[in-house]
Amino acid sequence: MEELPVGTTHALLLRDGRTFAQGPAADVLTSDQVGKCFDLPLTLERRDGRWSVRIRRPA
């Protein structure tokens, strides 16, 4: 996610070669959507136009 340009407006998530989610970046690039797409517990944030993702570790 860190490599996405600040001006990214839309996103497409693929899972197993098929569209998992697509649309405005703010709707598609959420912790829930990206986590389900990659089957990982993660937290996705956007600060000052930059995206970052962290894998959540089990407690």
PyMOL Python script that loads the backbone (N, CA, C, O; Angstrom):
from pymol import cmd

cmd.read_pdbstr("""\
ATOM      1  N   MET A   1       0.809  -1.189   0.000  1.00  0.00           N
ATOM      2  CA  MET A   1       0.000   0.000   0.000  1.00  0.00           C
ATOM      3  C   MET A   1       0.856   1.259   0.000  1.00  0.00           C
ATOM      4  O   MET A   1       0.451   2.295  -0.526  1.00  0.00           O
ATOM      5  N   GLU A   2       2.034   1.162   0.590  1.00  0.00           N
ATOM      6  CA  GLU A   2       2.888   2.334   0.715  1.00  0.00           C
ATOM      7  C   GLU A   2       3.307   2.894  -0.643  1.00  0.00           C
ATOM      8  O   GLU A   2       3.674   4.065  -0.749  1.00  0.00           O
ATOM      9  N   GLU A   3       3.253   2.067  -1.670  1.00  0.00           N
ATOM     10  CA  GLU A   3       3.684   2.493  -3.008  1.00  0.00           C
ATOM     11  C   GLU A   3       2.590   3.199  -3.805  1.00  0.00           C
ATOM     12  O   GLU A   3       2.863   3.735  -4.879  1.00  0.00           O
ATOM     13  N   LEU A   4       1.374   3.209  -3.306  1.00  0.00           N
ATOM     14  CA  LEU A   4       0.293   3.875  -4.039  1.00  0.00           C
ATOM     15  C   LEU A   4       0.532   5.381  -4.091  1.00  0.00           C
ATOM     16  O   LEU A   4       0.843   5.991  -3.068  1.00  0.00           O
ATOM     17  N   PRO A   5       0.392   5.980  -5.254  1.00  0.00           N
ATOM     18  CA  PRO A   5       0.549   7.431  -5.347  1.00  0.00           C
ATOM     19  C   PRO A   5      -0.506   8.163  -4.524  1.00  0.00           C
ATOM     20  O   PRO A   5      -1.620   7.669  -4.349  1.00  0.00           O
ATOM     21  N   VAL A   6      -0.156   9.322  -4.028  1.00  0.00           N
ATOM     22  CA  VAL A   6      -1.066  10.130  -3.216  1.00  0.00           C
ATOM     23  C   VAL A   6      -2.380  10.383  -3.953  1.00  0.00           C
ATOM     24  O   VAL A   6      -3.436  10.426  -3.322  1.00  0.00           O
ATOM     25  N   GLY A   7      -2.337  10.549  -5.258  1.00  0.00           N
ATOM     26  CA  GLY A   7      -3.532  10.864  -6.033  1.00  0.00           C
ATOM     27  C   GLY A   7      -4.386   9.671  -6.433  1.00  0.00           C
ATOM     28  O   GLY A   7      -5.278   9.817  -7.268  1.00  0.00           O
ATOM     29  N   THR A   8      -4.142   8.495  -5.864  1.00  0.00           N
ATOM     30  CA  THR A   8      -4.926   7.305  -6.207  1.00  0.00           C
ATOM     31  C   THR A   8      -6.397   7.542  -5.891  1.00  0.00           C
ATOM     32  O   THR A   8      -6.750   7.896  -4.766  1.00  0.00           O
ATOM     33  N   THR A   9      -7.250   7.344  -6.890  1.00  0.00           N
ATOM     34  CA  THR A   9      -8.682   7.581  -6.700  1.00  0.00           C
ATOM     35  C   THR A   9      -9.508   6.303  -6.709  1.00  0.00           C
ATOM     36  O   THR A   9     -10.560   6.243  -6.072  1.00  0.00           O
ATOM     37  N   HIS A  10      -9.045   5.280  -7.422  1.00  0.00           N
ATOM     38  CA  HIS A  10      -9.794   4.031  -7.532  1.00  0.00           C
ATOM     39  C   HIS A  10      -8.851   2.850  -7.312  1.00  0.00           C
ATOM     40  O   HIS A  10      -7.637   2.964  -7.478  1.00  0.00           O
ATOM     41  N   ALA A  11      -9.439   1.710  -6.935  1.00  0.00           N
ATOM     42  CA  ALA A  11      -8.634   0.518  -6.669  1.00  0.00           C
ATOM     43  C   ALA A  11      -9.365  -0.726  -7.140  1.00  0.00           C
ATOM     44  O   ALA A  11     -10.590  -0.750  -7.258  1.00  0.00           O
ATOM     45  N   LEU A  12      -8.582  -1.751  -7.402  1.00  0.00           N
ATOM     46  CA  LEU A  12      -9.095  -3.053  -7.805  1.00  0.00           C
ATOM     47  C   LEU A  12      -8.352  -4.092  -6.987  1.00  0.00           C
ATOM     48  O   LEU A  12      -7.123  -4.139  -7.014  1.00  0.00           O
ATOM     49  N   LEU A  13      -9.084  -4.925  -6.260  1.00  0.00           N
ATOM     50  CA  LEU A  13      -8.492  -6.026  -5.523  1.00  0.00           C
ATOM     51  C   LEU A  13      -8.801  -7.315  -6.262  1.00  0.00           C
ATOM     52  O   LEU A  13      -9.948  -7.572  -6.626  1.00  0.00           O
ATOM     53  N   LEU A  14      -7.775  -8.122  -6.483  1.00  0.00           N
ATOM     54  CA  LEU A  14      -7.926  -9.408  -7.154  1.00  0.00           C
ATOM     55  C   LEU A  14      -7.650 -10.529  -6.171  1.00  0.00           C
ATOM     56  O   LEU A  14      -6.737 -10.437  -5.350  1.00  0.00           O
ATOM     57  N   ARG A  15      -8.434 -11.578  -6.257  1.00  0.00           N
ATOM     58  CA  ARG A  15      -8.204 -12.783  -5.455  1.00  0.00           C
ATOM     59  C   ARG A  15      -8.382 -13.977  -6.376  1.00  0.00           C
ATOM     60  O   ARG A  15      -9.436 -14.154  -6.985  1.00  0.00           O
ATOM     61  N   ASP A  16      -7.353 -14.786  -6.469  1.00  0.00           N
ATOM     62  CA  ASP A  16      -7.368 -15.960  -7.342  1.00  0.00           C
ATOM     63  C   ASP A  16      -7.692 -15.585  -8.787  1.00  0.00           C
ATOM     64  O   ASP A  16      -8.388 -16.322  -9.487  1.00  0.00           O
ATOM     65  N   GLY A  17      -7.181 -14.432  -9.228  1.00  0.00           N
ATOM     66  CA  GLY A  17      -7.365 -14.004 -10.609  1.00  0.00           C
ATOM     67  C   GLY A  17      -8.728 -13.416 -10.925  1.00  0.00           C
ATOM     68  O   GLY A  17      -9.033 -13.141 -12.086  1.00  0.00           O
ATOM     69  N   ARG A  18      -9.538 -13.222  -9.917  1.00  0.00           N
ATOM     70  CA  ARG A  18     -10.881 -12.670 -10.116  1.00  0.00           C
ATOM     71  C   ARG A  18     -11.054 -11.397  -9.304  1.00  0.00           C
ATOM     72  O   ARG A  18     -10.403 -11.192  -8.279  1.00  0.00           O
ATOM     73  N   THR A  19     -11.950 -10.550  -9.793  1.00  0.00           N
ATOM     74  CA  THR A  19     -12.222  -9.305  -9.085  1.00  0.00           C
ATOM     75  C   THR A  19     -12.858  -9.607  -7.737  1.00  0.00           C
ATOM     76  O   THR A  19     -13.887 -10.279  -7.658  1.00  0.00           O
ATOM     77  N   PHE A  20     -12.238  -9.106  -6.687  1.00  0.00           N
ATOM     78  CA  PHE A  20     -12.764  -9.248  -5.333  1.00  0.00           C
ATOM     79  C   PHE A  20     -13.521  -7.986  -4.944  1.00  0.00           C
ATOM     80  O   PHE A  20     -14.596  -8.058  -4.349  1.00  0.00           O
ATOM     81  N   ALA A  21     -12.951  -6.817  -5.287  1.00  0.00           N
ATOM     82  CA  ALA A  21     -13.599  -5.532  -5.004  1.00  0.00           C
ATOM     83  C   ALA A  21     -13.014  -4.491  -5.948  1.00  0.00           C
ATOM     84  O   ALA A  21     -11.842  -4.555  -6.320  1.00  0.00           O
ATOM     85  N   GLN A  22     -13.848  -3.537  -6.325  1.00  0.00           N
ATOM     86  CA  GLN A  22     -13.380  -2.442  -7.178  1.00  0.00           C
ATOM     87  C   GLN A  22     -14.234  -1.216  -6.923  1.00  0.00           C
ATOM     88  O   GLN A  22     -15.396  -1.309  -6.530  1.00  0.00           O
ATOM     89  N   GLY A  23     -13.621  -0.057  -7.161  1.00  0.00           N
ATOM     90  CA  GLY A  23     -14.359   1.178  -6.980  1.00  0.00           C
ATOM     91  C   GLY A  23     -13.485   2.265  -6.400  1.00  0.00           C
ATOM     92  O   GLY A  23     -12.259   2.181  -6.469  1.00  0.00           O
ATOM     93  N   PRO A  24     -14.108   3.299  -5.823  1.00  0.00           N
ATOM     94  CA  PRO A  24     -13.345   4.377  -5.213  1.00  0.00           C
ATOM     95  C   PRO A  24     -12.403   3.824  -4.135  1.00  0.00           C
ATOM     96  O   PRO A  24     -12.787   2.958  -3.349  1.00  0.00           O
ATOM     97  N   ALA A  25     -11.182   4.331  -4.110  1.00  0.00           N
ATOM     98  CA  ALA A  25     -10.162   3.823  -3.182  1.00  0.00           C
ATOM     99  C   ALA A  25     -10.649   3.838  -1.735  1.00  0.00           C
ATOM    100  O   ALA A  25     -10.396   2.886  -0.996  1.00  0.00           O
ATOM    101  N   ALA A  26     -11.330   4.878  -1.323  1.00  0.00           N
ATOM    102  CA  ALA A  26     -11.802   4.971   0.059  1.00  0.00           C
ATOM    103  C   ALA A  26     -12.786   3.858   0.413  1.00  0.00           C
ATOM    104  O   ALA A  26     -12.881   3.474   1.579  1.00  0.00           O
ATOM    105  N   ASP A  27     -13.517   3.334  -0.567  1.00  0.00           N
ATOM    106  CA  ASP A  27     -14.478   2.256  -0.330  1.00  0.00           C
ATOM    107  C   ASP A  27     -13.829   0.878  -0.406  1.00  0.00           C
ATOM    108  O   ASP A  27     -14.217  -0.039   0.317  1.00  0.00           O
ATOM    109  N   VAL A  28     -12.843   0.738  -1.281  1.00  0.00           N
ATOM    110  CA  VAL A  28     -12.208  -0.563  -1.529  1.00  0.00           C
ATOM    111  C   VAL A  28     -11.052  -0.825  -0.565  1.00  0.00           C
ATOM    112  O   VAL A  28     -10.895  -1.941  -0.070  1.00  0.00           O
ATOM    113  N   LEU A  29     -10.259   0.182  -0.304  1.00  0.00           N
ATOM    114  CA  LEU A  29      -9.065   0.000   0.517  1.00  0.00           C
ATOM    115  C   LEU A  29      -9.380   0.235   1.990  1.00  0.00           C
ATOM    116  O   LEU A  29      -9.021   1.255   2.577  1.00  0.00           O
ATOM    117  N   THR A  30     -10.064  -0.749   2.559  1.00  0.00           N
ATOM    118  CA  THR A  30     -10.397  -0.727   3.979  1.00  0.00           C
ATOM    119  C   THR A  30      -9.757  -1.950   4.635  1.00  0.00           C
ATOM    120  O   THR A  30      -9.430  -2.925   3.959  1.00  0.00           O
ATOM    121  N   SER A  31      -9.584  -1.892   5.934  1.00  0.00           N
ATOM    122  CA  SER A  31      -9.010  -3.032   6.658  1.00  0.00           C
ATOM    123  C   SER A  31      -9.819  -4.294   6.396  1.00  0.00           C
ATOM    124  O   SER A  31      -9.252  -5.363   6.168  1.00  0.00           O
ATOM    125  N   ASP A  32     -11.135  -4.173   6.427  1.00  0.00           N
ATOM    126  CA  ASP A  32     -12.008  -5.330   6.229  1.00  0.00           C
ATOM    127  C   ASP A  32     -11.857  -5.916   4.828  1.00  0.00           C
ATOM    128  O   ASP A  32     -11.642  -7.118   4.674  1.00  0.00           O
ATOM    129  N   GLN A  33     -11.969  -5.067   3.811  1.00  0.00           N
ATOM    130  CA  GLN A  33     -11.910  -5.544   2.420  1.00  0.00           C
ATOM    131  C   GLN A  33     -10.551  -6.161   2.087  1.00  0.00           C
ATOM    132  O   GLN A  33     -10.483  -7.273   1.562  1.00  0.00           O
ATOM    133  N   VAL A  34      -9.478  -5.445   2.391  1.00  0.00           N
ATOM    134  CA  VAL A  34      -8.133  -5.932   2.054  1.00  0.00           C
ATOM    135  C   VAL A  34      -7.803  -7.165   2.889  1.00  0.00           C
ATOM    136  O   VAL A  34      -7.187  -8.104   2.385  1.00  0.00           O
ATOM    137  N   GLY A  35      -8.202  -7.174   4.152  1.00  0.00           N
ATOM    138  CA  GLY A  35      -7.971  -8.332   4.997  1.00  0.00           C
ATOM    139  C   GLY A  35      -8.661  -9.579   4.470  1.00  0.00           C
ATOM    140  O   GLY A  35      -8.072 -10.660   4.456  1.00  0.00           O
ATOM    141  N   LYS A  36      -9.898  -9.434   4.042  1.00  0.00           N
ATOM    142  CA  LYS A  36     -10.625 -10.575   3.471  1.00  0.00           C
ATOM    143  C   LYS A  36     -10.004 -11.013   2.152  1.00  0.00           C
ATOM    144  O   LYS A  36      -9.912 -12.210   1.881  1.00  0.00           O
ATOM    145  N   CYS A  37      -9.584 -10.071   1.341  1.00  0.00           N
ATOM    146  CA  CYS A  37      -8.983 -10.401   0.046  1.00  0.00           C
ATOM    147  C   CYS A  37      -7.716 -11.249   0.222  1.00  0.00           C
ATOM    148  O   CYS A  37      -7.510 -12.225  -0.498  1.00  0.00           O
ATOM    149  N   PHE A  38      -6.877 -10.866   1.184  1.00  0.00           N
ATOM    150  CA  PHE A  38      -5.614 -11.571   1.408  1.00  0.00           C
ATOM    151  C   PHE A  38      -5.695 -12.598   2.535  1.00  0.00           C
ATOM    152  O   PHE A  38      -4.705 -13.254   2.859  1.00  0.00           O
ATOM    153  N   ASP A  39      -6.887 -12.732   3.131  1.00  0.00           N
ATOM    154  CA  ASP A  39      -7.114 -13.683   4.214  1.00  0.00           C
ATOM    155  C   ASP A  39      -6.115 -13.469   5.353  1.00  0.00           C
ATOM    156  O   ASP A  39      -5.490 -14.410   5.844  1.00  0.00           O
ATOM    157  N   LEU A  40      -5.983 -12.188   5.761  1.00  0.00           N
ATOM    158  CA  LEU A  40      -5.070 -11.804   6.830  1.00  0.00           C
ATOM    159  C   LEU A  40      -5.754 -10.809   7.768  1.00  0.00           C
ATOM    160  O   LEU A  40      -6.534  -9.968   7.322  1.00  0.00           O
ATOM    161  N   PRO A  41      -5.463 -10.905   9.059  1.00  0.00           N
ATOM    162  CA  PRO A  41      -5.964  -9.880   9.983  1.00  0.00           C
ATOM    163  C   PRO A  41      -5.048  -8.660   9.884  1.00  0.00           C
ATOM    164  O   PRO A  41      -3.885  -8.729  10.280  1.00  0.00           O
ATOM    165  N   LEU A  42      -5.549  -7.570   9.371  1.00  0.00           N
ATOM    166  CA  LEU A  42      -4.685  -6.408   9.174  1.00  0.00           C
ATOM    167  C   LEU A  42      -5.405  -5.109   9.478  1.00  0.00           C
ATOM    168  O   LEU A  42      -6.630  -5.056   9.585  1.00  0.00           O
ATOM    169  N   THR A  43      -4.610  -4.071   9.612  1.00  0.00           N
ATOM    170  CA  THR A  43      -5.121  -2.725   9.811  1.00  0.00           C
ATOM    171  C   THR A  43      -4.563  -1.857   8.698  1.00  0.00           C
ATOM    172  O   THR A  43      -3.350  -1.790   8.501  1.00  0.00           O
ATOM    173  N   LEU A  44      -5.440  -1.202   7.983  1.00  0.00           N
ATOM    174  CA  LEU A  44      -5.045  -0.330   6.889  1.00  0.00           C
ATOM    175  C   LEU A  44      -5.401   1.104   7.260  1.00  0.00           C
ATOM    176  O   LEU A  44      -6.511   1.374   7.718  1.00  0.00           O
ATOM    177  N   GLU A  45      -4.466   2.013   7.062  1.00  0.00           N
ATOM    178  CA  GLU A  45      -4.698   3.419   7.405  1.00  0.00           C
ATOM    179  C   GLU A  45      -4.272   4.310   6.248  1.00  0.00           C
ATOM    180  O   GLU A  45      -3.451   3.939   5.408  1.00  0.00           O
ATOM    181  N   ARG A  46      -4.861   5.496   6.239  1.00  0.00           N
ATOM    182  CA  ARG A  46      -4.450   6.524   5.283  1.00  0.00           C
ATOM    183  C   ARG A  46      -4.221   7.811   6.061  1.00  0.00           C
ATOM    184  O   ARG A  46      -5.125   8.325   6.720  1.00  0.00           O
ATOM    185  N   ARG A  47      -3.001   8.322   5.975  1.00  0.00           N
ATOM    186  CA  ARG A  47      -2.629   9.561   6.654  1.00  0.00           C
ATOM    187  C   ARG A  47      -1.909  10.462   5.669  1.00  0.00           C
ATOM    188  O   ARG A  47      -0.989  10.033   4.972  1.00  0.00           O
ATOM    189  N   ASP A  48      -2.332  11.700   5.622  1.00  0.00           N
ATOM    190  CA  ASP A  48      -1.715  12.690   4.728  1.00  0.00           C
ATOM    191  C   ASP A  48      -1.628  12.165   3.296  1.00  0.00           C
ATOM    192  O   ASP A  48      -0.660  12.438   2.586  1.00  0.00           O
ATOM    193  N   GLY A  49      -2.644  11.411   2.877  1.00  0.00           N
ATOM    194  CA  GLY A  49      -2.699  10.905   1.511  1.00  0.00           C
ATOM    195  C   GLY A  49      -1.897   9.648   1.268  1.00  0.00           C
ATOM    196  O   GLY A  49      -1.926   9.120   0.156  1.00  0.00           O
ATOM    197  N   ARG A  50      -1.178   9.143   2.261  1.00  0.00           N
ATOM    198  CA  ARG A  50      -0.356   7.935   2.104  1.00  0.00           C
ATOM    199  C   ARG A  50      -1.022   6.761   2.817  1.00  0.00           C
ATOM    200  O   ARG A  50      -1.560   6.912   3.913  1.00  0.00           O
ATOM    201  N   TRP A  51      -0.979   5.589   2.180  1.00  0.00           N
ATOM    202  CA  TRP A  51      -1.580   4.381   2.721  1.00  0.00           C
ATOM    203  C   TRP A  51      -0.511   3.576   3.461  1.00  0.00           C
ATOM    204  O   TRP A  51       0.662   3.599   3.087  1.00  0.00           O
ATOM    205  N   SER A  52      -0.918   2.875   4.497  1.00  0.00           N
ATOM    206  CA  SER A  52      -0.025   1.940   5.180  1.00  0.00           C
ATOM    207  C   SER A  52      -0.863   0.766   5.680  1.00  0.00           C
ATOM    208  O   SER A  52      -2.056   0.899   5.949  1.00  0.00           O
ATOM    209  N   VAL A  53      -0.213  -0.367   5.793  1.00  0.00           N
ATOM    210  CA  VAL A  53      -0.910  -1.576   6.248  1.00  0.00           C
ATOM    211  C   VAL A  53      -0.014  -2.288   7.260  1.00  0.00           C
ATOM    212  O   VAL A  53       1.208  -2.333   7.118  1.00  0.00           O
ATOM    213  N   ARG A  54      -0.659  -2.838   8.278  1.00  0.00           N
ATOM    214  CA  ARG A  54       0.051  -3.605   9.305  1.00  0.00           C
ATOM    215  C   ARG A  54      -0.733  -4.880   9.570  1.00  0.00           C
ATOM    216  O   ARG A  54      -1.960  -4.867   9.658  1.00  0.00           O
ATOM    217  N   ILE A  55      -0.013  -5.962   9.693  1.00  0.00           N
ATOM    218  CA  ILE A  55      -0.631  -7.242  10.042  1.00  0.00           C
ATOM    219  C   ILE A  55      -0.869  -7.246  11.554  1.00  0.00           C
ATOM    220  O   ILE A  55       0.039  -6.953  12.332  1.00  0.00           O
ATOM    221  N   ARG A  56      -2.081  -7.576  11.958  1.00  0.00           N
ATOM    222  CA  ARG A  56      -2.404  -7.671  13.376  1.00  0.00           C
ATOM    223  C   ARG A  56      -2.004  -9.051  13.882  1.00  0.00           C
ATOM    224  O   ARG A  56      -2.346 -10.065  13.275  1.00  0.00           O
ATOM    225  N   ARG A  57      -1.297  -9.083  14.965  1.00  0.00           N
ATOM    226  CA  ARG A  57      -0.887 -10.350  15.573  1.00  0.00           C
ATOM    227  C   ARG A  57      -1.940 -10.788  16.581  1.00  0.00           C
ATOM    228  O   ARG A  57      -2.542  -9.957  17.262  1.00  0.00           O
ATOM    229  N   PRO A  58      -2.159 -12.098  16.674  1.00  0.00           N
ATOM    230  CA  PRO A  58      -3.120 -12.583  17.673  1.00  0.00           C
ATOM    231  C   PRO A  58      -2.666 -12.229  19.082  1.00  0.00           C
ATOM    232  O   PRO A  58      -1.469 -12.191  19.368  1.00  0.00           O
ATOM    233  N   ALA A  59      -3.617 -11.975  19.947  1.00  0.00           N
ATOM    234  CA  ALA A  59      -3.291 -11.604  21.347  1.00  0.00           C
ATOM    235  C   ALA A  59      -2.786 -12.782  22.132  1.00  0.00           C
ATOM    236  O   ALA A  59      -2.470 -12.646  23.314  1.00  0.00           O
TER     237      ALA A  59
END
""", "prot")
cmd.dss("prot")
cmd.show_as("cartoon", "prot")
cmd.util.cbc("prot")
cmd.orient("prot")
